[in-house]
Amino acid sequence: MTAEPDAGTEPDAGTEPDAGAEAGAGTQAGAGTQAGAGTQAGAGTQAGGSGDGPDAQPLRVSTLELFFDLVFVFTITQLTGTLSRDLSPAAALPGGALRVLLIFGVLWWMYGGYAWLTNARTPGRLPERLLMLMGMAGFLVIGLAIPDAFARRGEAIALGLGYLLVVVVHGVLYLRVNRNILRVVPFNGASALLMLAAGLFGFAGGRPALACYLLWIAAFAVQALSPLVIHPHGRFSIQPAHFTERHGALIIVVFGESVADIGSGSAGHPVTVALVTQAILGLALVAALWWAYFGVGDDERAEAALRRAAPEVRPALALQAYFYSYIPLLLGIVMLAAGVKRVIADAGASLSWPASLALAGGVAVYLAGDAAFRHVLRIGTQYSRVAAAAAALAASAVGTALSGTAEIALLTVIVAAALAADWYRAALASK
């Protein structure tokens, strides 16, 4: 994420900034300044501007940003389909999980870059909006190329070119807002060129060679580890209300796409009692995961934690919480959706161990990401989520021994039990 620079803001990126640090008397300083200790940036005013002009700091997520997110989520949907196919016994190419992880990692970094960009200033001018649309076109090309990016050279090159377009547009747009982005552009550009090189030189005999995977790993590492090299203290700012709203909206859209995947997975199957049961259980499991984040108010508490943090601390805090911790959150949904699609495709039969592990592992990875998110921002306990993640992994045995339907039901009960334990603990503490 571009702003990753901020991310890199803290030289000790591995340490956790104190989310409870107060900035002065509660007034936030800096470009993202919040006017007053209790003023909501999403509903009120900011010291930097009213949010009405093209150069104003954003008070709320714009419709253009939501449009952008919908295009980005198309790439997530393509990753879900890719992983789902790889879970099939007839899958031609092994190692789908690694490919999905590598593609998601670089895409998520640049999504974050655009989120940090629009957090600094609403893209209100005509050139900015047109550039945003070009960036969306880059993500669209990437999404189209994802299914065969590790199978055919042409798609691999198309994905690299699409990503290069995303990186160039992002750099040009951010340069109009903050010239400190020049510290980050070389890393993003190097990553795009490594991905393009993987398409051009990473294939042998029409199949991906070891060099292809090594170049992709390097592309991801260049960006993900760049905060350890860049330490731009005070050069970027975070507006908590807009930032948390933007990322929360993305999670909602991804959840929605996971439900849509359940529907697409049932295409061509007769609507029987078994199919309806599987679909409803899949929806219940997704709803339980939604509840674990939104139903308990983690998004509101996260915004409050960012508000309390000193402005110079926010970038590193945002990077740890909304980049690194969000990786397992989003990947967990991808894995879960792929697993549910396999359950429906297998018509309620027992699952292969990769499909069963993807289903249970998706829940476990999501809960682990939620626990990490809470830990970084210090907004709640993590014990029940960690325990539920371990129990979810164990539940994978149910899918192979009994059926995928039984595994979904058990996973839903596990997540619900974790939420009930948190509620009971909070009730005792309030007495």
Secondary structure as UniProt FT lines:
FT   TURN            2..3
FT   HELIX           4..9
FT   TURN            13..14
FT   TURN            19..20
FT   TURN            24..25
FT   TURN            31..32
FT   TURN            41..43
FT   TURN            47..48
FT   TURN            54..55
FT   HELIX           63..86
FT   TURN            89..90
FT   HELIX           96..120
FT   HELIX           126..145
FT   HELIX           146..148
FT   TURN            149..151
FT   HELIX           153..175
FT   TURN            176..177
FT   HELIX           179..183
FT   HELIX           185..201
FT   STRAND          203..204
FT   TURN            205..206
FT   STRAND          207..208
FT   HELIX           210..224
FT   HELIX           226..228
FT   TURN            233..234
FT   HELIX           240..265
FT   TURN            266..268
FT   HELIX           273..290
FT   HELIX           291..295
FT   TURN            296..297
FT   HELIX           298..308
FT   TURN            311..313
FT   HELIX           314..319
FT   HELIX           320..324
FT   HELIX           326..345
FT   TURN            346..348
FT   HELIX           353..377
FT   HELIX           383..394
FT   HELIX           396..401
FT   HELIX           404..430
//
